[in-house]
């Protein structure tokens, strides 16, 4: 079932700001993780940053289901953090976070493609 999407005025400026902040945050978490000697945290923090950036995008793209995308990606990052806390190495964290994030993003894009 298709629906009419209503984009807010100057939505593209907002998207640019959100994506710019996301990019800066990703560079910051990579730099901080490497500087602290904890590169194994990079996938967890990137997944969290990507997840959080979907909250404002939900409004800017008039896609309320992006709040689910944001919440699920945040949950995936917390699972990755749990794997690290349980003593897991970088490899299982990359597998859990990478596969989890891919499934969430594929599911989200499939839903948007079907719903419009």
Secondary structure in CASP SS format (residue, H / E / C, confidence):
PFRMAT SS
TARGET T0000
AUTHOR 0000-0000-0000
METHOD secondary structure of the structure
MODEL  1
X C 1.00
X C 1.00
X C 1.00
X C 1.00
X C 1.00
X C 1.00
X C 1.00
X C 1.00
X C 1.00
X C 1.00
X H 1.00
X H 1.00
X H 1.00
X H 1.00
X H 1.00
X H 1.00
X H 1.00
X H 1.00
X H 1.00
X H 1.00
X H 1.00
X H 1.00
X H 1.00
X H 1.00
X H 1.00
X H 1.00
X H 1.00
X H 1.00
X H 1.00
X H 1.00
X H 1.00
X H 1.00
X H 1.00
X H 1.00
X H 1.00
X C 1.00
X C 1.00
X C 1.00
X H 1.00
X H 1.00
X H 1.00
X H 1.00
X H 1.00
X H 1.00
X H 1.00
X H 1.00
X H 1.00
X H 1.00
X H 1.00
X H 1.00
X H 1.00
X H 1.00
X H 1.00
X H 1.00
X H 1.00
X H 1.00
X H 1.00
X H 1.00
X H 1.00
X H 1.00
X C 1.00
X C 1.00
X C 1.00
X C 1.00
X C 1.00
X H 1.00
X H 1.00
X H 1.00
X H 1.00
X H 1.00
X H 1.00
X H 1.00
X H 1.00
X H 1.00
X H 1.00
X H 1.00
X H 1.00
X H 1.00
X H 1.00
X H 1.00
X H 1.00
X H 1.00
X H 1.00
X H 1.00
X H 1.00
X C 1.00
X C 1.00
X C 1.00
X C 1.00
X H 1.00
X H 1.00
X H 1.00
X H 1.00
X H 1.00
X H 1.00
X H 1.00
X H 1.00
X H 1.00
X H 1.00
X H 1.00
X H 1.00
X H 1.00
X H 1.00
X H 1.00
X H 1.00
X H 1.00
X H 1.00
X H 1.00
X H 1.00
X H 1.00
X H 1.00
X H 1.00
X H 1.00
X H 1.00
X H 1.00
X C 1.00
END
